[in-house]
Amino acid sequence: MVRRPQVSRSRAALGVKDPLRPTRAALGLSRGEFAVLRRLDSPERIQAFLYDLKQNFEPDGDTCNSIRVVLRSRRAHCIEGAVLAACALWVHGEPPLLLDLQAVHDFDHVVALFRRRGRWGAISKTNGIALRWRDAVYASPRELAMSYFHEYYNKRDRKTLRTYSRPFDLRRVDPKIWATCEDGAWELIDALEASRHYRLISRADARALTRRDPFERRVGGLLQYRRPRKAGPRANARRKQT
């Protein structure tokens, strides 16, 4: 059975005075936690902060940590970083949007979206070289999602990206779930996965895809943070390198 997300009924219910800016009280964060988000006042600074966070290899099992836990542990994987990034954008008056990239025979990836001059860009927490930051040069979320297509592959060297979500507004889900929760923001994942997704390629296109070549395979093995010897069972999968 799929868990139902606890969705906020209105922005006013979150204690938000300016519809585009949450208060510290609305997020439930401490002064120190909120101060970190206040310092991250541009997509570039948010991205640099995420790159400085160590990779969460989930040594004790699957996680979907809240912002509070990420700031305390100084570690994150993709959706944990994307949620922090989206919230930081919201603190500075921009909509907190996520984009879910879904794959077959592989793990999904999640990024935070932002817009500049009418173009879309992405902030990404990743441990590999492929699924990283995207400059705001893409005309649509679909075009941005396609920029990840060629380098999105699994251990068998097959290109696996198939769908992308409609931009998902983080304000749809109660901040108690993703900002301060101590036992995982699993209801946010349920809501994101249940949101509308769009196909990137046809079945005929998928059958015609080539595998990555030996040089791509060698370069693709580069990681920002070395995987610990005793990592969790899913930490060896490529997505958890992202």
Secondary structure, 3 states (H helix, E strand, C coil): CCCCCCCCCCCHHHCCCECCECCHHHHCCCHHHHHHHHHCCCHHHHHHHHHHCEECCCCCCCCCCCHHHHHHHCEECHHHHHHHHHHHHHHCCCCCEEEEEEECCCCCEEEEEEEECCEEEEECCCCCCCCCCEEEEECCHHHHHHCCCCCCECCCCCECEEEEECCEEHHHCCHHHHCCCCCCCHHHHHHHHHCCEEECCCHHHHHCCCCCCHHHHHHCCCCCCCCCCCCCCCCCCHHHHC
